[in-house]
Amino acid sequence: MSNNLDELTADAMKLPLRDRVQLAQRLVSTIDDEVETDTEALWFAEAERRLEELRSGSVEGIDSDEAFRTAREILKG
């Protein structure tokens, strides 16, 4: 860790429990926001890739009932 981060961590550890919890929640929420944004972009790209595969004919779609039936069978083991 950098010296600044070490100092910040040491200062944060001196905070009362309630304040440390609030700080942790704020830090985690910023990570969640970034992860959600990245995840959304990845899913959008995946959806576009799959749509292109369907349109080009390189893959063939299957009926949703069949897909769910297959998934249930796999999950049942």
C-alpha positions as CSV (number, residue, x, y, z in Angstrom):
1,M,0.0,0.0,0.0
2,S,1.1,3.5,-0.6
3,N,2.0,5.7,2.4
4,N,-1.2,7.8,1.8
5,L,-3.3,4.7,1.8
6,D,-1.6,3.4,5.0
7,E,-2.2,6.7,6.7
8,L,-5.8,6.8,5.6
9,T,-6.4,3.3,6.8
10,A,-4.8,4.0,10.1
11,D,-7.0,7.2,10.5
12,A,-10.1,5.2,9.5
13,M,-9.4,2.5,12.1
14,K,-9.4,5.2,14.8
15,L,-13.0,6.1,14.0
16,P,-15.8,4.9,16.2
17,L,-17.5,1.7,15.0
18,R,-20.6,3.4,13.6
19,D,-18.5,5.8,11.5
20,R,-16.3,2.9,10.2
21,V,-19.5,1.1,9.2
22,Q,-20.8,4.1,7.4
23,L,-17.4,4.6,5.7
24,A,-17.3,1.0,4.6
25,Q,-20.9,1.2,3.2
26,R,-20.0,4.3,1.2
27,L,-16.9,2.7,-0.2
28,V,-18.7,-0.5,-1.1
29,S,-21.5,1.4,-2.8
30,T,-19.0,3.1,-5.1
31,I,-17.7,-0.3,-6.1
32,D,-21.2,-1.6,-6.7
33,D,-21.9,1.3,-9.0
34,E,-18.8,0.7,-11.1
35,V,-19.4,-3.1,-11.2
36,E,-23.0,-2.6,-12.3
37,T,-21.9,-0.2,-15.1
38,D,-19.2,-2.6,-16.3
39,T,-21.6,-5.6,-16.1
40,E,-24.3,-3.8,-17.9
41,A,-21.9,-2.9,-20.8
42,L,-20.7,-6.5,-21.0
43,W,-24.2,-7.9,-21.1
44,F,-25.2,-5.4,-23.8
45,A,-22.2,-6.4,-25.9
46,E,-23.1,-10.1,-25.4
47,A,-26.7,-9.5,-26.4
48,E,-25.6,-7.7,-29.6
49,R,-23.1,-10.5,-30.4
50,R,-25.8,-13.2,-30.0
51,L,-28.3,-11.2,-32.1
52,E,-25.7,-10.9,-34.9
53,E,-25.2,-14.7,-34.7
54,L,-28.9,-15.2,-35.1
55,R,-29.2,-12.8,-38.0
56,S,-26.2,-14.2,-39.8
57,G,-27.5,-17.8,-39.4
58,S,-24.3,-19.0,-37.7
59,V,-26.5,-20.2,-34.8
60,E,-30.1,-21.3,-34.6
61,G,-32.5,-20.2,-31.9
62,I,-34.5,-22.6,-29.8
63,D,-37.9,-22.2,-28.3
64,S,-38.0,-20.8,-24.8
65,D,-40.1,-23.7,-23.5
66,E,-37.5,-26.1,-24.8
67,A,-34.7,-24.0,-23.2
68,F,-36.4,-23.9,-19.8
69,R,-37.2,-27.6,-20.0
70,T,-33.6,-28.5,-20.7
71,A,-32.4,-26.2,-17.9
72,R,-34.8,-27.8,-15.4
73,E,-33.6,-31.2,-16.4
74,I,-29.9,-30.2,-15.9
75,L,-30.6,-28.6,-12.6
76,K,-32.5,-31.7,-11.3
77,G,-29.4,-33.7,-12.0
